[in-house]
Amino acid sequence: MKKTVKVVAAIIENDKNEILCALRSPKMANPNRWEFPGGKVEKDEDIFSALVREVDEELTCKIETYEIHNDIIHEYESFFINLIAIKCKIVEGTSKPKEHSSLIWLKRENLDSLKWAPADIPAVELLIKEI
């Protein structure tokens, strides 16, 4: 039986209504695909605290979370991912990639120009519909 991994993803919007997109490095699973930054929720950790921690570790900036955007289950070949995308904003520092190959800011209408990791696609589709 496949295990389910609970993961949080940050939908970080700036004051120009652009959203931060992160390119997975060649060393990561789903290499060279775009995603919303984040990571696994640790045991006994709530999703909002997990996202604040993950963004601090991956992007070296502080965020403030404000609402769940979507919550999906996606089946990969060897596991299920419960991906919870949370809207947030940067409140301290500037995003810098530590694990990702690149970071870019895109308007919602341009999000579908990137090749996304499969589990992130539902969040992308919802964001585009919000235009």
KOLGUTOR-830150 format. One record per residue: y, x, z of N, C-alpha, C in turn; residue number from 1. Coordinates in steps of 0.05 Angstrom, whole numbers. Layout:
N
{{Y, X, Z}, {Y, X, Z}, {Y, X, Z}, NUM}
...
//
This chain:
131
{{-24, 17, 0}, {0, 0, 0}, {25, 18, 0}, 1}
{{44, 10, -17}, {69, 25, -19}, {87, 20, 6}, 2}
{{100, 41, 15}, {118, 37, 37}, {146, 29, 27}, 3}
{{162, 17, 44}, {189, 9, 37}, {208, 28, 52}, 4}
{{227, 39, 37}, {247, 57, 49}, {273, 42, 49}, 5}
{{286, 41, 72}, {312, 28, 74}, {334, 49, 69}, 6}
{{351, 42, 49}, {372, 61, 40}, {398, 46, 38}, 7}
{{420, 59, 46}, {447, 48, 43}, {462, 63, 22}, 8}
{{480, 49, 8}, {495, 61, -14}, {524, 52, -10}, 9}
{{543, 71, -14}, {571, 66, -10}, {585, 58, -37}, 10}
{{596, 35, -37}, {614, 27, -59}, {642, 32, -49}, 11}
{{652, 56, -56}, {678, 66, -47}, {698, 60, -68}, 12}
{{718, 45, -61}, {740, 38, -80}, {766, 52, -71}, 13}
{{781, 62, -90}, {806, 74, -84}, {829, 54, -89}, 14}
{{854, 63, -85}, {877, 46, -88}, {884, 40, -117}, 15}
{{869, 52, -136}, {873, 46, -164}, {851, 27, -174}, 16}
{{836, 15, -156}, {814, -2, -162}, {792, 12, -178}, 17}
{{788, 38, -172}, {767, 53, -184}, {745, 57, -163}, 18}
{{720, 60, -173}, {697, 62, -156}, {684, 90, -159}, 19}
{{676, 102, -137}, {665, 129, -137}, {636, 128, -146}, 20}
{{629, 144, -166}, {602, 146, -177}, {593, 174, -174}, 21}
{{567, 178, -166}, {556, 204, -160}, {533, 210, -179}, 22}
{{533, 233, -191}, {511, 241, -209}, {490, 256, -193}, 23}
{{465, 246, -194}, {443, 259, -179}, {438, 286, -192}, 24}
{{433, 306, -175}, {428, 333, -186}, {400, 335, -198}, 25}
{{395, 355, -215}, {369, 359, -227}, {346, 362, -207}, 26}
{{353, 370, -182}, {332, 374, -161}, {324, 348, -147}, 27}
{{340, 327, -150}, {334, 301, -136}, {315, 284, -153}, 28}
{{303, 264, -139}, {287, 244, -153}, {307, 229, -171}, 29}
{{298, 218, -193}, {316, 205, -213}, {338, 224, -221}, 30}
{{332, 248, -229}, {352, 268, -235}, {371, 260, -258}, 31}
{{396, 269, -256}, {416, 264, -276}, {422, 235, -282}, 32}
{{417, 218, -262}, {425, 190, -263}, {447, 186, -243}, 33}
{{464, 166, -248}, {486, 160, -231}, {477, 141, -209}, 34}
{{491, 143, -186}, {485, 125, -163}, {510, 122, -146}, 35}
{{508, 104, -127}, {529, 102, -107}, {519, 120, -84}, 36}
{{535, 138, -73}, {526, 157, -53}, {516, 143, -28}, 37}
{{498, 155, -14}, {487, 144, 11}, {461, 158, 17}, 38}
{{444, 143, 31}, {418, 155, 39}, {402, 137, 57}, 39}
{{381, 149, 68}, {362, 134, 84}, {374, 126, 111}, 40}
{{366, 103, 121}, {373, 94, 147}, {353, 105, 167}, 41}
{{362, 119, 187}, {344, 131, 207}, {334, 110, 226}, 42}
{{312, 116, 240}, {301, 98, 260}, {322, 92, 281}, 43}
{{325, 67, 289}, {344, 58, 310}, {373, 61, 302}, 44}
{{379, 63, 276}, {406, 66, 266}, {414, 41, 251}, 45}
{{438, 30, 256}, {447, 7, 240}, {457, 16, 213}, 46}
{{458, -2, 194}, {464, 5, 166}, {492, 17, 163}, 47}
{{511, 6, 178}, {539, 16, 176}, {542, 44, 186}, 48}
{{530, 50, 209}, {530, 77, 221}, {516, 97, 202}, 49}
{{494, 87, 191}, {479, 105, 172}, {496, 112, 148}, 50}
{{510, 93, 138}, {527, 99, 114}, {550, 118, 121}, 51}
{{563, 114, 143}, {584, 132, 152}, {573, 160, 155}, 52}
{{550, 163, 167}, {537, 189, 171}, {530, 202, 144}, 53}
{{517, 187, 126}, {508, 197, 101}, {532, 206, 83}, 54}
{{553, 190, 82}, {577, 198, 66}, {590, 223, 78}, 55}
{{591, 225, 104}, {602, 249, 117}, {585, 273, 109}, 56}
{{559, 270, 109}, {541, 293, 102}, {543, 300, 72}, 57}
{{543, 280, 55}, {541, 284, 26}, {568, 290, 13}, 58}
{{589, 277, 24}, {616, 279, 10}, {637, 292, 27}, 59}
{{631, 298, 52}, {650, 311, 71}, {676, 295, 74}, 60}
{{674, 269, 75}, {697, 252, 81}, {689, 229, 99}, 61}
{{708, 216, 111}, {703, 194, 130}, {709, 168, 115}, 62}
{{692, 148, 120}, {696, 122, 108}, {698, 100, 129}, 63}
{{709, 78, 121}, {709, 53, 137}, {694, 33, 120}, 64}
{{673, 21, 132}, {658, 0, 118}, {670, -27, 123}, 65}
{{668, -45, 103}, {679, -72, 109}, {662, -95, 100}, 66}
{{642, -93, 82}, {625, -115, 76}, {601, -107, 60}, 67}
{{579, -121, 64}, {555, -117, 48}, {560, -129, 20}, 68}
{{556, -112, 0}, {560, -121, -28}, {535, -134, -39}, 69}
{{512, -121, -36}, {486, -133, -43}, {464, -119, -29}, 70}
{{441, -132, -28}, {417, -122, -13}, {393, -129, -31}, 71}
{{380, -109, -42}, {358, -114, -61}, {333, -97, -53}, 72}
{{311, -106, -64}, {286, -90, -62}, {280, -82, -91}, 73}
{{275, -56, -95}, {268, -47, -122}, {242, -31, -119}, 74}
{{224, -36, -137}, {198, -22, -137}, {198, 2, -155}, 75}
{{194, 26, -143}, {190, 50, -159}, {160, 55, -160}, 76}
{{152, 75, -175}, {123, 80, -179}, {108, 83, -153}, 77}
{{119, 98, -133}, {104, 104, -109}, {114, 91, -83}, 78}
{{137, 76, -85}, {148, 63, -61}, {167, 41, -69}, 79}
{{174, 25, -49}, {195, 5, -52}, {220, 16, -39}, 80}
{{243, 9, -50}, {268, 16, -37}, {283, -10, -31}, 81}
{{291, -12, -6}, {309, -34, 2}, {337, -21, 2}, 82}
{{352, -26, -19}, {378, -14, -23}, {400, -34, -15}, 83}
{{415, -26, 5}, {437, -43, 15}, {463, -29, 7}, 84}
{{478, -41, -11}, {503, -30, -20}, {526, -42, -3}, 85}
{{543, -25, 7}, {564, -34, 25}, {591, -25, 15}, 86}
{{610, -43, 13}, {637, -36, 4}, {651, -21, 27}, 87}
{{667, -1, 19}, {681, 15, 39}, {704, 30, 25}, 88}
{{719, 44, 42}, {741, 60, 31}, {742, 86, 47}, 89}
{{753, 107, 34}, {757, 132, 48}, {781, 130, 66}, 90}
{{778, 138, 91}, {800, 137, 111}, {809, 165, 119}, 91}
{{793, 186, 113}, {800, 213, 120}, {786, 233, 102}, 92}
{{801, 252, 91}, {790, 272, 74}, {789, 264, 45}, 93}
{{777, 281, 29}, {773, 276, 0}, {744, 280, -7}, 94}
{{733, 263, -23}, {705, 266, -31}, {700, 291, -46}, 95}
{{680, 306, -37}, {671, 331, -51}, {640, 330, -52}, 96}
{{628, 335, -75}, {599, 334, -77}, {585, 358, -63}, 97}
{{567, 352, -45}, {551, 373, -32}, {523, 373, -44}, 98}
{{512, 349, -50}, {485, 347, -60}, {485, 338, -89}, 99}
{{505, 324, -98}, {507, 314, -125}, {518, 334, -144}, 100}
{{512, 331, -170}, {523, 349, -191}, {552, 344, -196}, 101}
{{560, 318, -194}, {587, 311, -201}, {595, 284, -188}, 102}
{{621, 280, -185}, {632, 255, -175}, {654, 247, -195}, 103}
{{655, 221, -201}, {677, 211, -218}, {686, 184, -207}, 104}
{{710, 177, -213}, {721, 150, -206}, {723, 134, -232}, 105}
{{712, 110, -232}, {712, 93, -256}, {722, 65, -249}, 106}
{{735, 53, -268}, {742, 24, -266}, {716, 8, -269}, 107}
{{716, -16, -257}, {692, -33, -258}, {682, -37, -287}, 108}
{{701, -42, -305}, {693, -48, -333}, {681, -25, -347}, 109}
{{682, -1, -336}, {670, 23, -348}, {644, 32, -335}, 110}
{{636, 18, -314}, {613, 27, -299}, {587, 27, -316}, 111}
{{585, 8, -335}, {561, 6, -351}, {560, 28, -373}, 112}
{{579, 46, -374}, {578, 68, -393}, {561, 91, -382}, 113}
{{553, 90, -357}, {536, 111, -345}, {507, 103, -344}, 114}
{{490, 123, -343}, {461, 118, -340}, {454, 118, -310}, 115}
{{450, 95, -299}, {446, 91, -270}, {417, 93, -261}, 116}
{{413, 102, -236}, {387, 101, -224}, {379, 71, -223}, 117}
{{354, 64, -228}, {346, 36, -231}, {354, 18, -207}, 118}
{{351, 28, -182}, {357, 12, -159}, {387, 5, -156}, 119}
{{404, 21, -169}, {433, 17, -167}, {444, -3, -188}, 120}
{{428, -10, -208}, {437, -27, -230}, {445, -55, -220}, 121}
{{431, -68, -202}, {441, -94, -193}, {469, -93, -181}, 122}
{{475, -72, -166}, {502, -70, -154}, {523, -66, -176}, 123}
{{516, -50, -196}, {534, -45, -219}, {540, -71, -233}, 124}
{{519, -87, -238}, {523, -112, -252}, {540, -131, -236}, 125}
{{536, -132, -210}, {553, -149, -193}, {582, -140, -193}, 126}
{{587, -114, -192}, {614, -104, -192}, {629, -111, -218}, 127}
{{614, -109, -241}, {626, -115, -266}, {634, -145, -267}, 128}
{{617, -162, -256}, {623, -191, -256}, {647, -198, -239}, 129}
{{654, -180, -220}, {677, -185, -203}, {704, -181, -216}, 130}
{{704, -171, -241}, {729, -165, -255}, {745, -191, -258}, 131}
//
